């Protein structure tokens, strides 16, 4: 797939790190081979525009509003082995997955 440039804006706030502000500004380049979700990040305004235009994937493909194109990455879908986009899909996979699992680890 190539490379994607992700800019992480981090601001200093009197030397104290908070949830929404960090200490420095940096530019990070990530290798995105096999990534199907990086390009899905959008602003709240973009999500609102999609919802009002009626093209939200929330209802149409049983996916979340945070995706721009559910067929690239849909880990919320039901298990269906179909070519209609109604399944657990990841952009680089040929077939739908049987299940997905999210795990959260403490720092």
TORFI-253476 format. One record per residue (C-alpha): residue number from 1; residue in one letter; x, y, z. Coordinates in nm, 4 decimals. Layout:
// residues N
<site><num>NUM</num><residuo>A</residuo><x>X</x><y>Y</y><z>Z</z></site>
...
//
This chain:
// residues 107
<site><num>1</num><residuo>X</residuo><x>0.0000</x><y>0.0000</y><z>0.0000</z></site>
<site><num>2</num><residuo>X</residuo><x>0.2772</x><y>0.2468</y><z>0.0649</z></site>
<site><num>3</num><residuo>X</residuo><x>0.3240</x><y>0.5083</y><z>0.3328</z></site>
<site><num>4</num><residuo>X</residuo><x>0.0875</x><y>0.7399</y><z>0.5114</z></site>
<site><num>5</num><residuo>X</residuo><x>0.1958</x><y>1.0483</y><z>0.6957</z></site>
<site><num>6</num><residuo>X</residuo><x>0.0210</x><y>1.1018</y><z>1.0225</z></site>
<site><num>7</num><residuo>X</residuo><x>0.0694</x><y>1.4328</y><z>1.1941</z></site>
<site><num>8</num><residuo>X</residuo><x>0.0222</x><y>1.4244</y><z>1.5642</z></site>
<site><num>9</num><residuo>X</residuo><x>-0.0259</x><y>1.7718</y><z>1.6992</z></site>
<site><num>10</num><residuo>X</residuo><x>0.0877</x><y>1.7922</y><z>2.0537</z></site>
<site><num>11</num><residuo>X</residuo><x>0.0817</x><y>2.1181</y><z>2.2436</z></site>
<site><num>12</num><residuo>X</residuo><x>0.2603</x><y>2.2218</y><z>2.5568</z></site>
<site><num>13</num><residuo>X</residuo><x>0.0435</x><y>2.3363</y><z>2.8445</z></site>
<site><num>14</num><residuo>X</residuo><x>0.2685</x><y>2.4770</y><z>3.1163</z></site>
<site><num>15</num><residuo>X</residuo><x>0.4700</x><y>2.1563</y><z>3.1191</z></site>
<site><num>16</num><residuo>X</residuo><x>0.1721</x><y>1.9531</y><z>3.2416</z></site>
<site><num>17</num><residuo>X</residuo><x>0.0519</x><y>1.6708</y><z>3.0184</z></site>
<site><num>18</num><residuo>X</residuo><x>-0.3252</x><y>1.6293</y><z>2.9944</z></site>
<site><num>19</num><residuo>X</residuo><x>-0.5529</x><y>1.4082</y><z>2.7883</z></site>
<site><num>20</num><residuo>X</residuo><x>-0.5887</x><y>1.6653</y><z>2.5116</z></site>
<site><num>21</num><residuo>X</residuo><x>-0.2514</x><y>1.8365</y><z>2.5118</z></site>
<site><num>22</num><residuo>X</residuo><x>0.0976</x><y>1.6908</y><z>2.4917</z></site>
<site><num>23</num><residuo>X</residuo><x>0.4474</x><y>1.8291</y><z>2.5342</z></site>
<site><num>24</num><residuo>X</residuo><x>0.5777</x><y>1.8527</y><z>2.1772</z></site>
<site><num>25</num><residuo>X</residuo><x>0.4711</x><y>1.8634</y><z>1.8132</z></site>
<site><num>26</num><residuo>X</residuo><x>0.5979</x><y>1.5841</y><z>1.5917</z></site>
<site><num>27</num><residuo>X</residuo><x>0.5537</x><y>1.4338</y><z>1.2486</z></site>
<site><num>28</num><residuo>X</residuo><x>0.5436</x><y>1.0578</y><z>1.2244</z></site>
<site><num>29</num><residuo>X</residuo><x>0.5580</x><y>0.8453</y><z>0.9118</z></site>
<site><num>30</num><residuo>X</residuo><x>0.3987</x><y>0.5033</y><z>0.9409</z></site>
<site><num>31</num><residuo>X</residuo><x>0.4289</x><y>0.2063</y><z>0.7113</z></site>
<site><num>32</num><residuo>X</residuo><x>0.0675</x><y>0.1198</y><z>0.6329</z></site>
<site><num>33</num><residuo>X</residuo><x>0.0913</x><y>-0.2134</y><z>0.4566</z></site>
<site><num>34</num><residuo>X</residuo><x>-0.2215</x><y>-0.3958</y><z>0.5546</z></site>
<site><num>35</num><residuo>X</residuo><x>-0.3778</x><y>-0.0948</y><z>0.7268</z></site>
<site><num>36</num><residuo>X</residuo><x>-0.7463</x><y>-0.0489</y><z>0.6529</z></site>
<site><num>37</num><residuo>X</residuo><x>-0.8426</x><y>0.2080</y><z>0.9135</z></site>
<site><num>38</num><residuo>X</residuo><x>-0.5928</x><y>0.4989</y><z>0.9119</z></site>
<site><num>39</num><residuo>X</residuo><x>-0.7737</x><y>0.6815</y><z>0.6329</z></site>
<site><num>40</num><residuo>X</residuo><x>-1.1073</x><y>0.6413</y><z>0.8113</z></site>
<site><num>41</num><residuo>X</residuo><x>-1.0406</x><y>0.9114</y><z>1.0694</z></site>
<site><num>42</num><residuo>X</residuo><x>-1.2589</x><y>1.2171</y><z>1.0092</z></site>
<site><num>43</num><residuo>X</residuo><x>-1.3723</x><y>1.5272</y><z>1.1892</z></site>
<site><num>44</num><residuo>X</residuo><x>-1.7016</x><y>1.5565</y><z>1.3764</z></site>
<site><num>45</num><residuo>X</residuo><x>-1.8200</x><y>1.7925</y><z>1.1015</z></site>
<site><num>46</num><residuo>X</residuo><x>-1.7548</x><y>1.5259</y><z>0.8394</z></site>
<site><num>47</num><residuo>X</residuo><x>-1.9541</x><y>1.2708</y><z>1.0382</z></site>
<site><num>48</num><residuo>X</residuo><x>-2.2470</x><y>1.5110</y><z>1.0749</z></site>
<site><num>49</num><residuo>X</residuo><x>-2.2437</x><y>1.5817</y><z>0.7006</z></site>
<site><num>50</num><residuo>X</residuo><x>-2.2543</x><y>1.2096</y><z>0.6249</z></site>
<site><num>51</num><residuo>X</residuo><x>-2.5397</x><y>1.1480</y><z>0.8658</z></site>
<site><num>52</num><residuo>X</residuo><x>-2.7502</x><y>1.4299</y><z>0.7231</z></site>
<site><num>53</num><residuo>X</residuo><x>-2.6772</x><y>1.3159</y><z>0.3686</z></site>
<site><num>54</num><residuo>X</residuo><x>-2.8085</x><y>0.9704</y><z>0.4566</z></site>
<site><num>55</num><residuo>X</residuo><x>-2.4917</x><y>0.7843</y><z>0.3640</z></site>
<site><num>56</num><residuo>X</residuo><x>-2.3950</x><y>0.6764</y><z>0.7127</z></site>
<site><num>57</num><residuo>X</residuo><x>-2.2822</x><y>0.3171</y><z>0.7329</z></site>
<site><num>58</num><residuo>X</residuo><x>-2.4292</x><y>0.2761</y><z>1.0804</z></site>
<site><num>59</num><residuo>X</residuo><x>-2.7512</x><y>0.1239</y><z>0.9540</z></site>
<site><num>60</num><residuo>X</residuo><x>-2.6631</x><y>0.0186</y><z>0.6033</z></site>
<site><num>61</num><residuo>X</residuo><x>-2.3758</x><y>-0.2154</y><z>0.6881</z></site>
<site><num>62</num><residuo>X</residuo><x>-2.4084</x><y>-0.2614</y><z>1.0655</z></site>
<site><num>63</num><residuo>X</residuo><x>-2.0949</x><y>-0.0588</y><z>1.1192</z></site>
<site><num>64</num><residuo>X</residuo><x>-1.9888</x><y>0.2474</y><z>1.3131</z></site>
<site><num>65</num><residuo>X</residuo><x>-2.0273</x><y>0.6103</y><z>1.2157</z></site>
<site><num>66</num><residuo>X</residuo><x>-1.6509</x><y>0.6577</y><z>1.2619</z></site>
<site><num>67</num><residuo>X</residuo><x>-1.5704</x><y>0.4792</y><z>0.9361</z></site>
<site><num>68</num><residuo>X</residuo><x>-1.5644</x><y>0.6629</y><z>0.6046</z></site>
<site><num>69</num><residuo>X</residuo><x>-1.5957</x><y>0.3503</y><z>0.3917</z></site>
<site><num>70</num><residuo>X</residuo><x>-1.7092</x><y>0.0477</y><z>0.5903</z></site>
<site><num>71</num><residuo>X</residuo><x>-1.6015</x><y>-0.1978</y><z>0.3259</z></site>
<site><num>72</num><residuo>X</residuo><x>-1.2368</x><y>-0.1118</y><z>0.3968</z></site>
<site><num>73</num><residuo>X</residuo><x>-1.2614</x><y>-0.2074</y><z>0.7620</z></site>
<site><num>74</num><residuo>X</residuo><x>-1.5703</x><y>-0.3393</y><z>0.9341</z></site>
<site><num>75</num><residuo>X</residuo><x>-1.4899</x><y>-0.5342</y><z>1.2484</z></site>
<site><num>76</num><residuo>X</residuo><x>-1.8407</x><y>-0.4775</y><z>1.3888</z></site>
<site><num>77</num><residuo>X</residuo><x>-2.0266</x><y>-0.6682</y><z>1.1179</z></site>
<site><num>78</num><residuo>X</residuo><x>-2.2038</x><y>-1.0015</y><z>1.1592</z></site>
<site><num>79</num><residuo>X</residuo><x>-2.0295</x><y>-1.3179</y><z>1.0419</z></site>
<site><num>80</num><residuo>X</residuo><x>-2.1399</x><y>-1.3592</y><z>0.6822</z></site>
<site><num>81</num><residuo>X</residuo><x>-1.9313</x><y>-1.4904</y><z>0.3987</z></site>
<site><num>82</num><residuo>X</residuo><x>-2.0806</x><y>-1.2683</y><z>0.1303</z></site>
<site><num>83</num><residuo>X</residuo><x>-1.9531</x><y>-1.0171</y><z>-0.1216</z></site>
<site><num>84</num><residuo>X</residuo><x>-2.2147</x><y>-0.7555</y><z>-0.0275</z></site>
<site><num>85</num><residuo>X</residuo><x>-2.0060</x><y>-0.5916</y><z>0.2459</z></site>
<site><num>86</num><residuo>X</residuo><x>-2.2137</x><y>-0.7312</y><z>0.5326</z></site>
<site><num>87</num><residuo>X</residuo><x>-1.9461</x><y>-0.9125</y><z>0.7249</z></site>
<site><num>88</num><residuo>X</residuo><x>-1.6374</x><y>-0.8821</y><z>0.9414</z></site>
<site><num>89</num><residuo>X</residuo><x>-1.4006</x><y>-0.7322</y><z>0.6872</z></site>
<site><num>90</num><residuo>X</residuo><x>-1.0506</x><y>-0.5867</y><z>0.6742</z></site>
<site><num>91</num><residuo>X</residuo><x>-0.9367</x><y>-0.4181</y><z>0.3545</z></site>
<site><num>92</num><residuo>X</residuo><x>-0.6486</x><y>-0.6530</y><z>0.2749</z></site>
<site><num>93</num><residuo>X</residuo><x>-0.8281</x><y>-0.9814</y><z>0.3525</z></site>
<site><num>94</num><residuo>X</residuo><x>-0.9838</x><y>-1.1916</y><z>0.0774</z></site>
<site><num>95</num><residuo>X</residuo><x>-1.2655</x><y>-1.3386</y><z>0.2903</z></site>
<site><num>96</num><residuo>X</residuo><x>-1.4707</x><y>-1.2324</y><z>0.5921</z></site>
<site><num>97</num><residuo>X</residuo><x>-1.3421</x><y>-1.3284</y><z>0.9367</z></site>
<site><num>98</num><residuo>X</residuo><x>-1.5391</x><y>-1.5514</y><z>1.1727</z></site>
<site><num>99</num><residuo>X</residuo><x>-1.4962</x><y>-1.3177</y><z>1.4711</z></site>
<site><num>100</num><residuo>X</residuo><x>-1.3111</x><y>-1.0110</y><z>1.5934</z></site>
<site><num>101</num><residuo>X</residuo><x>-1.1790</x><y>-0.9405</y><z>1.9412</z></site>
<site><num>102</num><residuo>X</residuo><x>-1.0751</x><y>-0.6137</y><z>2.1042</z></site>
<site><num>103</num><residuo>X</residuo><x>-0.8314</x><y>-0.6243</y><z>2.3920</z></site>
<site><num>104</num><residuo>X</residuo><x>-0.7311</x><y>-0.3313</y><z>2.6103</z></site>
<site><num>105</num><residuo>X</residuo><x>-0.4078</x><y>-0.3332</y><z>2.8074</z></site>
<site><num>106</num><residuo>X</residuo><x>-0.3170</x><y>-0.1023</y><z>3.0940</z></site>
<site><num>107</num><residuo>X</residuo><x>-0.0096</x><y>0.1134</y><z>3.0495</z></site>
//
